[in-house]
Amino acid sequence: QVQLLESGGGLVEPGESLTLRCIGSGNIFTIGTMGWYRQAPGKERELVATVTESGTTDNAASMEGRFTISRDNAKATVYLKMNSPKPEDTAIYYCTARDKFTSEDYWGQGTRVTVSS
């Protein structure tokens, strides 16, 4: 089992950068691809970005160029840097990790990000 704990959310003004962090614990040697999803009020959960163990990233097209995902394998940690967030980026952001042996997906509890002036 893997546990994921997100942090770094909060209230930010439009254009103010914010970095989310997610730390894995437990059987971290099983962690393969990690990523971030988000769910805005009244909307379905959507993919933000993923990063493989080797560092290959994939961003949702609507967030390409504004959000940067990265990871530190030694610390079982994944980051999401949000540059120039907009009010429509307001959502709960969830961390996810896939078990590279079983393909089971683990999820964190989420961290709320509110973009407002």
C-alpha positions as CSV (number, residue, x, y, z in Angstrom):
1,Q,0.0,0.0,0.0
2,V,1.0,3.6,-0.7
3,Q,-0.3,6.6,1.1
4,L,-0.2,10.0,-0.6
5,L,-0.3,13.4,1.3
6,E,-0.8,16.6,-0.6
7,S,0.1,20.1,0.6
8,G,0.5,23.6,-0.6
9,G,-3.0,24.6,-1.5
10,G,-4.7,27.7,-0.4
11,L,-6.0,31.0,-1.6
12,V,-3.9,32.8,-4.3
13,E,-4.5,35.8,-6.4
14,P,-4.7,35.5,-10.2
15,G,-1.2,35.4,-11.6
16,E,0.4,34.5,-8.3
17,S,2.5,31.3,-8.5
18,L,1.8,28.3,-6.3
19,T,3.5,25.0,-5.9
20,L,1.7,21.9,-4.7
21,R,3.5,19.0,-3.2
22,C,2.6,15.3,-2.7
23,I,4.7,13.0,-0.6
24,G,4.3,9.2,-0.8
25,S,4.8,6.8,2.0
26,G,4.5,3.1,2.6
27,N,5.6,0.8,-0.2
28,I,7.2,3.6,-2.2
29,F,9.3,1.2,-4.2
30,T,6.2,0.2,-6.1
31,I,5.4,3.7,-7.3
32,G,5.6,4.2,-11.0
33,T,3.9,7.1,-12.8
34,M,2.7,9.9,-10.6
35,G,0.3,12.7,-11.4
36,W,-2.1,15.4,-10.5
37,Y,-5.9,15.5,-11.2
38,R,-8.3,18.2,-10.2
39,Q,-12.0,18.6,-9.7
40,A,-13.7,22.0,-9.9
41,P,-17.0,22.7,-8.2
42,G,-19.8,21.0,-10.2
43,K,-17.4,19.4,-12.6
44,E,-15.9,16.0,-13.1
45,R,-12.4,15.2,-12.1
46,E,-9.9,15.9,-14.9
47,L,-6.2,15.1,-15.6
48,V,-3.7,17.9,-15.0
49,A,-0.4,16.3,-15.6
50,T,1.6,13.1,-15.2
51,V,5.3,12.2,-14.8
52,T,6.9,8.8,-15.2
53,E,9.8,7.5,-13.1
54,S,12.2,8.5,-15.8
55,G,10.8,12.1,-15.8
56,T,8.7,12.1,-19.0
57,T,5.9,14.5,-18.5
58,D,2.5,14.8,-20.1
59,N,0.2,17.8,-19.5
60,A,-3.4,18.4,-20.3
61,A,-3.6,20.6,-23.4
62,S,-5.5,23.3,-21.6
63,M,-2.8,23.7,-19.0
64,E,0.2,23.2,-21.2
65,G,2.8,25.9,-20.5
66,R,1.2,27.1,-17.3
67,F,1.6,24.1,-15.0
68,T,4.8,22.2,-14.5
69,I,5.0,18.8,-13.0
70,S,8.2,17.3,-11.6
71,R,9.2,14.6,-9.1
72,D,11.9,13.6,-6.8
73,N,12.1,9.8,-6.8
74,A,14.4,9.5,-3.8
75,K,11.8,11.4,-1.7
76,A,8.7,9.8,-3.4
77,T,7.5,13.3,-4.0
78,V,5.7,14.9,-6.9
79,Y,5.3,18.6,-7.4
80,L,2.9,20.8,-9.4
81,K,4.0,24.4,-10.1
82,M,1.1,26.5,-11.1
83,N,2.3,29.6,-13.0
84,S,-0.2,32.4,-13.6
85,P,-3.2,30.6,-12.2
86,K,-6.6,31.8,-13.2
87,P,-9.9,31.8,-11.4
88,E,-11.0,28.8,-13.5
89,D,-8.1,26.8,-12.0
90,T,-10.0,26.8,-8.7
91,A,-10.4,23.2,-7.7
92,I,-9.4,20.4,-5.4
93,Y,-6.1,19.0,-6.6
94,Y,-5.5,15.3,-6.1
95,C,-2.2,13.5,-6.3
96,T,-2.1,10.0,-7.8
97,A,0.4,7.2,-8.0
98,R,0.3,4.0,-10.0
99,D,1.7,0.8,-8.7
100,K,4.1,-0.4,-11.4
101,F,3.6,-4.1,-10.5
102,T,-0.2,-4.2,-10.1
103,S,-1.4,-1.1,-12.0
104,E,-3.4,-0.1,-8.9
105,D,-3.9,3.6,-8.6
106,Y,-3.5,5.3,-5.2
107,W,-5.1,8.7,-4.5
108,G,-4.4,11.4,-1.9
109,Q,-7.2,13.3,-0.1
110,G,-6.7,16.4,-2.1
111,T,-5.7,20.0,-1.5
112,R,-7.9,22.9,-2.2
113,V,-6.7,25.7,-4.4
114,T,-8.8,28.9,-4.7
115,V,-7.7,31.5,-7.2
116,S,-9.4,34.8,-6.5
117,S,-8.7,38.5,-6.0
